[in-house]
């Protein structure tokens, strides 16, 4: 496992995974987050990923009781994907829930901790109890910085390093996964222009990796791909815009078009976005790099005359992003 992309259980993300090349699929274990708007259809993406491992978690915005959570687990059993699932638990989960997921999981568990939780006065006590009650060799530890930017990067690095230095038997964990994301919750960028947003996930990860390697620990990279970690609730009447979020190693190239009401998804407007990525970014990877890159190039060249829709552009951007991260992580020093 090289990479853990954190994905919502939506159709765009599902199609992005389906279109990945097999050698890319072999190197990732996605983390599927069930949110309020996907609780009734989350199994679409788990079935599409059948026979491959995945982490299973609830988004913080989805507040359900244990009975409802166990219904989701039962759905995984009915879909015959339980053998693929690594359930994710949190320090805030009660003993009943944790005992249940340990009982049904054939792949151990993952303990996910956000840096925000570390400031809770009761965290150290609760986390220590959790470590004592679980066999660490059958547990993955996911440390999640969520959103990072230039103002918070150094603080997040300090917090994560400090936390890791205080965890006993750290090397006993099966895996240690470091997650973060650099996409802001709102893309306040000029329309119909190509802009770049610096990526900080690599900087955070490499700092933590450098601290862990002397302990014989090789952490695993994770990010929120092209999305912000928070939950976005669509409200009828919202004016959605066409956009491309094209990842490079150290930045995201963002092309935000017009709203759909103003013709943002007309083919000539979509073509302008594709031209900007290919001609102006300086980082287009070529049409053969991934399915997502092929889709961008085919519109640029005229091979494809359909503009797609908002869902298909999520698939295109996600597919490129995941392929890029696997390529970068496979070739790092």
C-alpha positions as MATLAB code, in Angstrom:
seq = 'XXXXXXXXXXXXXXXXXXXXXXXXXXXXXXXXXXXXXXXXXXXXXXXXXXXXXXXXXXXXXXXXXXXXXXXXXXXXXXXXXXXXXXXXXXXXXXXXXXXXXXXXXXXXXXXXXXXXXXXXXXXXXXXXXXXXXXXXXXXXXXXXXXXXXXXXXXXXXXXXXXXXXXXXXXXXXXXXXXXXXXXXXXXXXXXXXXXXXXXXXXXXXXXXXXXXXXXXXXXXXXXXXXXXXXXXXXXXXXXXXXXXXXXXXXXXXXXXXXXXXXXXXXXXXXXXXXXXXXXXXXXXXXXXXXXXXXXXXXXXXXXXXXXXXXXXXXXXXXXXXXXXXXXXXXXXX';
ca = [
       0.000    0.000    0.000;
       1.416    3.358   -1.085;
      -1.513    5.716   -0.782;
      -4.838    6.218    0.993;
      -7.105    8.634   -0.909;
      -9.987    9.846    1.273;
     -13.146    9.767   -0.832;
     -16.847   10.458   -0.449;
     -19.206    7.652   -1.447;
     -20.518    9.417   -4.543;
     -20.893    8.484   -8.185;
     -18.073   10.746   -9.375;
     -15.591    9.176   -6.981;
     -16.839    5.701   -7.862;
     -16.285    6.262  -11.593;
     -12.822    7.697  -10.925;
     -11.858    4.458   -9.163;
     -13.372    2.223  -11.829;
     -11.326    3.960  -14.528;
      -7.978    3.616  -12.732;
      -5.384    1.379  -14.327;
      -4.953   -1.930  -12.504;
      -1.369   -1.173  -11.476;
      -2.622    2.008   -9.781;
      -5.503    0.187   -8.071;
      -3.004   -2.331   -6.710;
      -1.132    0.401   -4.796;
      -3.998    2.185   -3.047;
      -6.446    1.461   -0.259;
      -9.120    4.170   -0.385;
     -10.881    5.456    2.706;
     -14.606    5.773    2.010;
     -16.436    8.344    4.125;
     -20.200    7.997    4.467;
     -21.781   11.456    4.699;
     -25.405   12.510    5.342;
     -26.146   12.653    1.616;
     -24.653    9.226    0.827;
     -25.863    7.061    3.693;
     -28.543    5.470    1.487;
     -26.236    4.779   -1.463;
     -22.749    4.293   -0.009;
     -22.706    0.672   -1.133;
     -22.457    1.710   -4.801;
     -18.793    2.569   -4.323;
     -17.961   -0.360   -2.017;
     -19.446   -2.810   -4.541;
     -17.489   -1.142   -7.349;
     -14.288   -1.714   -5.333;
     -15.178   -5.314   -4.456;
     -12.286   -7.726   -3.853;
      -9.968   -4.841   -2.978;
      -9.297   -3.495    0.514;
     -10.853   -0.233    1.679;
     -11.215    1.730    4.905;
     -14.763    2.456    6.024;
     -15.594    5.511    8.113;
     -18.353    8.001    8.845;
     -17.921   11.661    8.063;
     -18.065   13.835   11.195;
     -21.212   15.485    9.835;
     -23.074   12.148    9.962;
     -24.288   11.602   13.497;
     -25.966    8.227   13.877;
     -26.396    5.834   16.788;
     -24.838    2.397   17.040;
     -27.967    0.651   15.784;
     -27.882    2.614   12.535;
     -24.127    2.107   12.218;
     -24.525   -1.657   12.610;
     -27.128   -1.541    9.827;
     -24.415   -0.126    7.550;
     -22.104   -2.962    8.556;
     -24.894   -5.448    7.833;
     -25.258   -3.893    4.381;
     -21.565   -4.572    3.770;
     -22.153   -8.184    4.809;
     -25.095   -8.517    2.401;
     -23.034   -6.992   -0.420;
     -20.237   -9.477    0.302;
     -17.646   -6.729    0.797;
     -17.054   -7.197    4.521;
     -13.935   -9.248    3.792;
     -12.531   -6.202    1.960;
     -13.323   -3.660    4.680;
     -11.082   -2.180    7.363;
     -13.462   -0.375    9.733;
     -12.299    2.937   11.178;
     -12.937    3.789   14.824;
     -12.459    6.958   16.849;
     -11.513    7.739   20.420;
     -15.046    9.089   20.906;
     -16.632    5.732   19.947;
     -18.062    3.678   22.781;
     -16.901    0.194   23.716;
     -19.996   -1.466   22.203;
     -19.259   -0.118   18.734;
     -15.556   -0.936   18.868;
     -16.233   -4.458   20.117;
     -18.720   -5.040   17.289;
     -16.387   -3.904   14.506;
     -13.517   -5.978   15.929;
     -15.818   -8.981   16.011;
     -16.909   -8.739   12.387;
     -13.715   -7.443   10.779;
     -11.324   -9.914    9.211;
      -8.810   -7.114    8.603;
      -8.374   -5.539   12.014;
      -9.275   -1.894   12.547;
      -7.940    1.598   11.970;
      -7.879    4.244   14.694;
      -8.362    7.721   13.235;
      -7.320   10.799   15.193;
      -7.612   14.390   13.974;
      -5.233   17.068   15.202;
      -8.253   18.990   16.508;
      -9.010   16.118   18.888;
      -5.556   16.307   20.431;
      -6.473   19.496   22.301;
      -9.340   17.782   24.130;
      -8.464   17.530   27.864;
      -9.706   13.933   27.980;
      -7.949   12.793   24.831;
      -4.774   11.377   26.395;
      -6.711    9.273   28.867;
      -9.184    7.949   26.285;
      -6.513    7.278   23.681;
      -4.320    5.411   26.170;
      -7.273    3.220   27.102;
      -7.920    2.466   23.438;
      -4.307    1.463   22.860;
      -4.335   -0.864   25.866;
      -7.528   -2.561   24.718;
      -6.434   -3.316   21.145;
      -3.764   -5.467   19.577;
      -1.638   -2.824   17.845;
      -0.217   -5.276   15.315;
      -3.755   -5.543   13.934;
      -4.406   -1.779   14.010;
      -3.601    1.045   11.651;
      -3.182    4.543   13.085;
      -4.483    7.387   10.920;
      -3.309   10.827   12.029;
      -5.386   13.400   10.185;
      -4.395   17.073    9.984;
      -7.460   17.767    7.807;
      -6.964   21.191    6.145;
      -3.509   22.750    6.097;
      -2.224   25.966    4.559;
       0.816   28.207    4.837;
      -0.389   29.651    8.150;
      -1.022   26.309    9.860;
       1.606   24.014    8.340;
       4.336   24.434   10.965;
       1.856   24.167   13.827;
       0.407   20.971   12.413;
       3.868   19.477   11.951;
       4.761   20.336   15.559;
       1.514   18.868   16.913;
       1.879   15.632   14.962;
       5.536   15.175   15.911;
       4.754   15.840   19.563;
       1.903   13.353   19.516;
       3.948   10.649   17.847;
       6.776   11.117   20.347;
       4.433   10.342   23.253;
       2.780    7.186   21.865;
       4.292    4.073   23.451;
       5.141    1.125   21.206;
       4.573    3.254   18.122;
       6.356    0.760   15.894;
       3.871   -1.925   16.985;
       1.118   -0.452   14.804;
       0.547   -2.333   11.575;
       0.625    0.929    9.615;
       0.833    4.644   10.361;
      -1.010    6.863    7.895;
      -0.578   10.638    7.699;
      -3.529   12.490    6.131;
      -4.098   16.130    5.176;
      -5.508   18.331    2.424;
      -4.789   21.710    0.840;
      -7.983   22.441   -1.084;
      -9.885   25.266    0.696;
     -13.566   24.873    1.498;
     -14.454   27.645   -0.968;
     -12.622   28.261   -4.232;
     -12.623   32.050   -4.274;
     -10.688   32.407   -7.507;
     -11.273   34.508  -10.638;
     -13.555   32.863  -13.171;
     -12.322   31.678  -16.546;
      -8.683   32.064  -15.503;
      -6.092   29.449  -14.615;
      -4.827   29.920  -11.058;
      -2.609   27.783   -8.852;
      -2.961   26.875   -5.190;
       0.089   25.618   -3.333;
      -0.051   22.076   -2.003;
       1.214   21.489    1.540;
       0.425   17.781    1.995;
       3.865   16.675    0.797;
       5.659   19.149    3.067;
       3.770   17.923    6.119;
       4.177   14.264    5.198;
       7.913   14.458    4.502;
       8.541   16.202    7.837;
       6.694   13.455    9.693;
       8.322   10.747    7.605;
      11.781   12.104    8.449;
      10.926   11.930   12.157;
       9.607    8.355   11.931;
      12.200    6.683    9.721;
      14.900    6.521   12.460;
      12.356    4.461   14.433;
      12.091    2.030   11.518;
       8.629    3.281   10.558;
       7.693    4.083    6.953;
       4.416    6.038    7.092;
       1.791    5.969    4.365;
       0.627    9.099    2.570;
      -3.039   10.077    2.566;
      -4.938   13.115    1.345;
      -8.416   14.440    0.615;
      -7.621   14.441   -3.134;
      -9.455   17.353   -4.825;
     -11.843   18.123   -1.965;
     -11.915   19.920    1.370;
     -12.437   17.659    4.373;
     -15.641   19.379    5.497;
     -19.117   18.336    4.443;
     -20.707   20.336    1.639;
     -24.492   20.332    1.665;
     -26.100   21.150   -1.650;
     -29.084   23.446   -1.271;
     -31.600   23.577   -4.135;
     -31.160   26.814   -6.023;
     -27.373   26.947   -5.600;
     -25.577   28.123   -8.710;
     -22.914   25.516   -9.387;
     -19.946   26.242  -11.643;
     -17.922   24.083  -14.003;
     -14.374   23.651  -12.715;
     -11.222   21.652  -13.245;
      -8.986   20.860  -10.260;
      -5.787   19.489  -11.770;
      -3.145   18.280   -9.332;
       0.594   18.646   -9.793;
       3.292   17.664   -7.300;
       3.402   20.972   -5.448;
       0.271   22.802   -6.538;
      -3.279   22.511   -7.783;
      -4.237   24.225  -11.025;
      -7.777   25.509  -10.779;
      -9.915   26.593  -13.687;
     -13.277   27.811  -12.470;
     -15.786   28.459  -15.226;
     -19.169   30.110  -15.319;
     -22.213   28.781  -13.541;
     -24.328   26.244  -15.381;
     -27.091   28.815  -15.696;
     -24.691   31.061  -17.607;
     -23.534   28.266  -19.904;
     -20.514   27.084  -17.961;
     -20.882   23.526  -19.273;
     -21.221   24.405  -22.935;
     -18.507   22.688  -24.932;
     -16.775   25.924  -25.943;
     -16.469   26.938  -22.287;
     -15.224   23.488  -21.258;
     -12.712   23.600  -24.131;
     -11.256   26.819  -22.712;
     -10.655   25.068  -19.405;
      -8.965   22.108  -21.088;
      -6.790   24.458  -23.160;
      -5.724   26.289  -20.010;
      -4.608   23.057  -18.329;
      -2.751   21.754  -21.390;
      -1.242   24.983  -22.729;
      -0.724   27.164  -19.667;
      -0.166   25.027  -16.580;
       3.142   23.578  -17.725;
       2.250   20.402  -15.839;
      -0.107   18.478  -18.120;
       1.021   14.859  -17.936;
      -0.090   13.836  -21.420;
      -3.130   11.970  -22.736;
      -1.767    8.512  -21.862;
      -1.020    9.247  -18.207;
      -4.499    8.441  -16.906;
      -8.090    8.120  -18.025;
      -8.698   11.603  -16.599;
      -5.906   13.085  -18.706;
      -7.281   11.338  -21.781;
     -10.690   12.937  -21.148;
      -9.125   16.399  -20.912;
      -7.019   15.898  -24.030;
      -9.847   14.434  -26.112;
     -11.936   17.565  -25.532;
      -8.954   19.768  -26.306;
      -8.261   17.916  -29.562;
     -11.908   17.660  -30.609;
     -11.973   13.875  -30.323;
     -14.738   14.281  -27.755;
     -17.410   16.882  -28.420;
     -19.516   16.346  -25.308;
     -18.777   18.692  -22.404;
     -19.566   16.187  -19.654;
     -21.335   17.188  -16.458;
     -20.296   18.176  -12.945;
     -20.157   14.532  -11.855;
     -17.953   13.475  -14.744;
     -15.506   16.311  -14.009;
     -15.163   15.083  -10.446;
     -14.301   11.669  -11.909;
     -11.769   13.171  -14.324;
     -10.028   15.261  -11.650;
     -10.036   12.454   -9.058;
      -8.733    9.866  -11.496;
      -5.811   12.095  -12.519;
      -5.071   12.987   -8.885;
      -4.940    9.394   -7.643;
      -2.800    8.299  -10.592;
      -0.424   11.221  -10.016;
       0.010   10.461   -6.327;
       0.753    6.795   -6.987;
       3.309    7.825   -9.626;
       4.991   10.327   -7.300;
       5.045    7.988   -4.315;
       6.371    5.108   -6.439;
       9.317    7.193   -7.601;
      10.238    9.097   -4.421;
      13.735    8.823   -3.028;
];
